[in-house]
Amino acid sequence: MLSNEIEFPLVGIGVGNLQHELIAEVISSSLQPDMDIRLIDTAHASSNEGIIANAILNADTELRRGRKTNFKKSDPLPPIHIVTKVWYTHLGYERTKISVKETLKELGAVNIRQVYVHMLLHWPRCNDDIEWMNCAQEEENLPQSVKNAGPPPHLNKDTAWEDSWRALEEVYEEHSSKRNRKSKRLEPIIASIGVSNFEIDDMRTLKKIARVQPQLYQGDVWKAFYDPLLLRHIRDNNIFFQAYGVMNRIMGGREHAPRAFSVLEDIAREIASTLHASGEYADKPLVVTEATVLLAYCINYGIGIFPRASAADHRRENSPEAIAAVRPHITAERFNRLQLAIPAIMKGEDVNVLLSFMNNLPGPIQIHWIHQETGEEVLVKDLLQPGEVDVIETHPGHRFVAYDTEREVRREVEVDVGYGARKHFRVEL
């Protein structure tokens, strides 16, 4: 639930950069009861809001006719949530009003179920230092009506977005009465406002100037793990974080961090085995993959997700049903393993097992690694004093032995945990 008490789906699909000809099929299959997607992410700059609306309308019409499912015609269709964004060429009060008006008009084609629109500022400014941004040329390509509506935002980069926020606040407040009343006429309602790709300084400025605080933040998944100041600000101010780039950033990291990625693979196998043994899903297919585990972890970590998936099998493994089945099995131990593995995958830095030795003997000890083939004992830690702890990075299956200095005490340990895990070993009498 967002800070304004609007119920908000944790899982959705992203179609912002999807080829237009694929959108109808993706949305149609995603809205079927066995998938139950209720959140779609896009952007005004993608020029597909009308395509999305028509795809929803056609899918809903089929549901009402009962051609594809056993859906009862009398059952009300649940609301659909659409996150969309104002492009940086439309920053500034009047230009933002134009963008919002165009979006609501496009989404107005949906008349069978309620559409809740979550309107974000896509970027705080155009930045020519970003390779694919071309501020002057994009301004030149705008319709004359947009140019006439307000000054070029790329010439007023520091405050243009502030005027846009004032426009979003006004539209949000205009829709407040619609959110609280039932109407026979279904039209898009702006349910929340927020920002995307804002850095911490702009977020702090926004907090100071806003009459209505943002309810939603959308950013690269990297920020969720490697921008602690931003994440703390977002959470401290009760703003919900939605992450994009989850699949590309993490699922694409198998080659650079294979051991870290194997943590996802191992946990997927463990959970799949548990679910299949339970018999709960005997009558319906449930595929648990590394992607399913990753998305379930993200939800448990407190961030929303909307993976883009044009392939039907990927949409099924990314579905709310699959993720909901996996989430209860992300135990504290598995969560901790993922907490180490996922950031490592993102940075391309692989993980090992952490083996900690605690010396509970009255005198110092030495620690040796046992060669797996020859049995040779190789010294890895000399003179660990009583009460001290030493942590060694190692691998599953490796064996170590600890001796006191007189070689009267010998304690051996085998690493029986997987990558990304930690094992504790006390050397004692």
N, C-alpha and C positions, 0 to 999 in steps of 0.2 A: 504494500500500500504506500502511495506517495504521501508526502507531508501534508497535502491538502485532502487526505482521506479518499482519494480516488484509487480504486483497486486497479493494479497495473500488472500485466503478465510479466513473469520473469523470463520467459522464453518466447522468441519470435523467429521470424525469418527476415533476411535482408534482401531486398530486390533493387536497391539503389543503382547498382552497376550491372544489373542483369540485362542481357539482351532483351529488347522489347518483345520479340516474338516468342520468348520463353515464359513471359510473366503469367499469361493466362493459365497455362497448364500447371505451373508451380503453385499458384494461388488456389486453383480449383482443387488440387489434391491436398493441399495444406489445410483447407477448410472442411474437409470431410471429417465426420465424427471420430474416426479412428486415429486421426492426426491432431485435431482440435487446436490448431494454431489460432491465436486470437490477437497477435501482434505482428505488424508489418512495418519494416523500417525502409525509408526512402529519403529523397531530398527533392526540393523543387527544381534544382539544377539538373536532375536526372530526366526531367520532362516525361515522367511516366505516371504522374498522379491520376490522370484520366484513365490510363490503361489499367491501373490498379483498381480504380473504382468500378470500371466495367467488368473486370474479371471477378470482383467480389459479387457484383450484381448477378452475373451469369451463374456463378457457383451457387449463390443463394437461391436463385430461381430453380435450379436443378434440385436442390435440397427440398424445396417446397413441393416440387412435383413428385418427389419420392422416386425419381428414376434411378438414382445411383445407390441409395441406401434405404433402410427401413425408417428413416426419419419421419416423425409424425408431423403432418401439416399444421396441427394446432399448437405445436410446441414453439415458443418464441425463440428466435435465434439470439445467441448471446452477443453482446456488443463486440465490435472489432476495434482495436486500437491501432492507430497509424501515427508513427513518428516521422515527421518531415521537418525540413529545415529551410531557413531563409539564406540564400547564397550571398556572398560578400559584395556582389555588385548591387545588391538591394539593401545595403546598410544605409541608415538614415531614416528618420521618422516616416516620411511620405512613401519612400520606396519600399520600406518594410510593409506598410499598410497595403500597397499594391500586391506584393508577393503573397501575403496572407489571404487577401481577397481572391486571388487567382487559385490558390490551393483549395480554399473552401468551395469555390465554384466547381473545380474538377472533381472533388470528392463528393459533391452533392448528388452525383448519379446514384449512389447507394441509398435505396429507399426501403429496404426490407429489414435491415437491422441498424442499430445505432452505431454510428462511427464517432469514436472519441479521438480527437486530433491532439497530438502533443507537439507543440511548435517550438523549434529551437533556432537559435542563431548558429549557422553552420560554422562560421569562423569569426573571430573578432575583427579581422581586417584582411585585406589582400596583402600578400607579402612577396615581392619580386625575388626575394632570396630563395623562395621555394621554387624549384625548377619548373614545375608545371603551371605555376601561376603567372599570368601575364596581365597585370593590372590595367595598363593603358589600353591594350588591345581589347580586353573584355569590356571595358567601358565603351569603347568605340562601337562594339558590335551590338550594344543594347538598342531596343526600340526607342524611338524618339520620345514616346510618351513617358518612359521610365526616366530618361535623361532630364526631361522637363520637370519631373516630380521633385527633384532634389539635387543637391550638389554631388559631384563624384566622390564616393566615399574613400577612394584611394588617395585623394588629396587631403583627407581629414581623418587619418588613420587612428588617431588617439581617441576621438570622441564620437565618431559616426555610429559605432555600435551602441553607445549609451542612448542615443536618440532612438535607435531601433528597439532597445529594451523598453523604453517608455511606450512605444507603439504596441509592443506585445502585452505590456501591462494593461493598456486600455482595452485591447481586444479580449484579453482574458477576463477582465472585469465585466465587459459587455456580455460575455457568455456565462457568467456566474449564475444568473437566474435560470438559464436553460439547463444547467447541470442539475439543478435542484427541483425541476418540475418535469412531469410526464406530459408528453405532447403526442397527438396522433400523427403529426407530421414529423417524420424522421429527417433531420438535417444534421450535418457535421457540427459537433460541439468541441470547442477548444477546452480540453480537460486539464492541460498543464502547459507551462512554458519553461524553457531552459536554454542551455547553451551547449555547444560542442567545440572541442579543440581550444578551449580557453586555458591559458596558463595561470599560475597562482596569483600573479600580480593583478591580472584582469578580474579574477574571481574575487579578490579582496576589494577591488574598486566596485564591482557589481554589488557586493554586500552593502557597501556604504551608500550607494545611490538608489538602490531598489526600494520601491514601495511594496512590490510583490517579489519575494525571494524566489529564485529558481527552484523548481521541484525535481528537475531532471538534468543530469549531466551526461554527455556522451563523449567518450574519448578512446584513444588507442589503448588496447589492453596493457601495453607497456607501462602506461601511467599507473595502472592499478598495482603494479609490483615495484616500479622503480621511480615513482615520484611521491614519496611519503608525505611531503608537505601539502601537495595538492589533494591527495587522498584523505588526509586528516581533515583538511578544510571542508571537503565535500561531506564527509561523514559527520563532522561536528555540527554542520549546519543542516543536517537532515535532508540532504540532496541525494537522490538515488543515482548510482553510477551504472551506466550501460556501456559495455565494452564492445568495440568493433575490432576486427583483425585477429580474433581469437584463433581461428583455424589456420590462417596463413602464418601467424607469428609462432604458433606452437606445433601444430600438426606438421608443418613444413620443416621442423628442426630435427627430424630423425637422423639425418646424415651427419649433422655436426655434433650431436650429443646422444649417441646411440644408447649409452647406459642409462642416461636420464630418461630417455624415451621408453626404455624397457620397463621402467616403473609403471608407466601408463599401461603397457601391454600386460604386465603381470597382474595388476589390479583388475583390469578388464576381464582377464581369464578367471581370476578368483571370484569376482562378483557374478559372472555368467554362470559359473559352475553352481554357485549357491542358489541363484534364481531358478535355474533349470531343475535342480534337485528338489526344489520346493513344490514343483508341479503346478504352481499358480498360473504359469503362462503356457501350459501344455496345449491349449486350444487356440492360441494366437501367437504369431511369430514375435519374438522379442530378441533383437540382436544387440548385444552389448559390445561396443568397440572402444578403442582408445579415445575416439571423439566423444562418445557418450560419457565416459569417465571424466574427461576434461571439462565438458559442459556442466556436469553435475558438481564437480569441484568448484567451478566458477560461481554457481548459484550458492553453494555452501559458504563460499568466500564473501558473498554479499554483493555480487555484481550481476546485472542482467546481461543477456546474450541474445544475439539474433544472427546466427550463422547463415551465410548464403549457400544454398544448395540447389543446383539445377537437377541433380540426379535423384531419382525417387528413393533409392536405397539409402542415400545419405540423409535425405529428409526424414526417413523413418528412424534412423539411429540418432538423429538430432531432435526428435519429437519430444514434446512435453511428457508424453506417456513413458517413453524410454528413460528420460532423465529422472522422472519422478520415481521410477522403479529402482534406479541406481542410487539415488541420493541417500536413502537410509543406510546403505551399506558403505558409505564413505565414513568409516569409523575414525576415531581420533588418531589411531595409529596410521591408517591409510592417508588421512588428511595431512599428517606431518610428513609422510614420504612424498606426497605430491607437492607440499609446500617447499620442499628442497628441489624436487625434480623440475617443476614447471618453470620457475625463474631460470634454472640452469639451461633448459632447452631454449628459452628465449634469447639468452646471451650466447648460446653456442658453447657453453662451458659444461663439460660432462661432470657426472657425480660418481662418487664412490660410496662405500659403506664407511661409516664412522664407528670405530671400535675404541671404546674408552676403557683404560685400565686404571683401577684404583688400588693403591697399595695399602692393604690393611695389616701387613706384617710389621713387626717391631723394628725391622731393619730395612735397608734399601734392596731393590730388586732390579734385575735386568730382564729385558723383553727381547725375544728372538722370533723371527719369522721362520716357519718350517717349509723348506722347499717342497713343492708338491710331488716332484718326481724323485729327487735324490734323498729327501729327508734331511738334508743339511740344515743346520740351524744358523740363521744369519742375524747378527745383532742389529736391532733397530732402535733400542732405547737403553742407554747405560745409566744405571743408578737413579731409579725413580725412588725418591725418598718416602718414608712412612707418611701416610695421609695425603700424598700428592696424587694427582690425576693426570694421565697423559692420553691424548686422543690421536689415533692413527687412522689415516685414510687407507682403506683396503678394498678387498673384493669378496663376493660370496664364495664360500668354499675354502678360503684361506685359513691356515692354522697358525697359531702362535703359542709360545711357551714362555712362562715367566719363572725365573729362579731367584732364590735369595743368593747373596754373595758367597755363601758357603756351599751352595748347590745341595743343601739338605732338603729344601722345599722345591717341588716342581709342580706347576699348575699349567695345564694345557687348555686352550679354548679354540673352538672352530667357529668361523663366521657362518651362521645359519640364517641370516636375514638377507633381504634383497637390496639392490641399489637404492639409494635414497633413504635407507633406514639407519638406525643407530643401535649398537649393541653395547651393553655395559658389562664389565667383568671385574669382579672383586678378587684380588689375590689375597687369600687369607689362609690361616691354619685349618 
